[in-house]
Amino acid sequence: MNRRKKGNQKIRARNKKANAKLAPKNKPKYISKADRAELALESDPLEPYTVQPDQEIPTKGNLI
């Protein structure tokens, strides 16, 4: 490769990366596992396995 072609190749690569950053993103933003758990608790505070104050904790002998 000659010197001019190498320079042009580097410039083209740099422009390609800059254009890729400006392009619209189709991928949704990442939400961590802990944040997803918090959102789930906020949306549905009563989980199916929560114990009410008047209920007993299920054990091996008294399973429903």
Protein Blocks (a to p, Z undefined) as FASTA:
>chain_A
ZZklmmmmmmmmmmmmmmmmmpccfbdcdddfklmmmmmmmmmmbafkbccfkbccddfk
lcZZ
